[in-house]
Amino acid sequence: MNQARAQETAERLNSVNTTVAAAAKAAGRKAQDIAIIAVSKTFDTEAIRPVIEAGHRLFGENRVAEAANKWSALKGQIADIELHLIGPLQTNKVRGAVELFDCIQTLDRPKLARVLAETFAATGLSPKLFIQVNTGSEPQKAGIVPDEADRLVEMCRQEYGLDIEGLMCIPPIYEEPSLHFALLEKIALRNGVAQLSMGMSADFEKAIHFGATCIRLGQAIFGPRA
Ligand SMILES: *Cc1c(COP(=O)(O)O)cnc(C)c1O
């Protein structure tokens, strides 16, 4: 990556931080209560470097294999990198995911809860867990449907001894995201779940208004994806 592109990335990151601070203030919240996940999927190590060099440490990836390729070495070099899995997780990839990620945001079914619990026991590792809720009940999308979310949270806690730290959602593309953010907040509140991962490049200010504690930004930081 040339100097100019690295500079642009640093400027976008700066501008995102400013916008988050303003949105937090407008919502009567503190900027430090909103974690910015830099979503580096499809971007290579060279594109990621300027973000690390600017002091950013929190990143998200949506595929286990792609993330392992890019981040195994980087995590070895920079101890305080925090990596979140934000894409669907198959049970045969759980071991790799548990070994690499600090947080798995896409727990969405009982079988995955069971395999995660078994893998935590076998490895002694325990990344943080968020449950993904399919707030729009879209058939093609991962996530537990809202009607079954309470039951899954309960099952994770009671049956598998898993701590559920947050909920995550990806609203339907063509709907007003605010309704989905409000729904996720409601489900979190009634289940005593503290973290809300919601809001992407196009709608993160709204998500902050609805209580997001974790926003996931790809293009707003790295520029357009190919
Ligand atoms: C790609 C992705 C993002 C980031 O999307 P942008 O529009 O680039 O901000 C956020 N969340 C998930 C789950 C993603 O897959």
The ligand as a Gaussian input file, in Angstrom:
#p B3LYP/6-31G(d) Opt

LIG

0 1
 C      -19.106000      -6.632000       6.421000
 C      -19.804000      -6.555000       7.718000
 C      -19.847000      -5.351000       8.423000
 C      -19.241000      -4.052000       7.925000
 O      -19.960000      -3.570000       6.838000
 P      -19.659000      -2.087000       6.272000
 O      -20.855000      -1.753000       5.497000
 O      -18.425000      -2.218000       5.448000
 O      -19.456000      -1.214000       7.441000
 C      -20.505000      -5.345000       9.647000
 N      -21.075000      -6.451000      10.145000
 C      -21.047000      -7.628000       9.497000
 C      -21.685000      -8.814000      10.114000
 C      -20.410000      -7.730000       8.262000
 O      -20.389000      -8.910000       7.615000

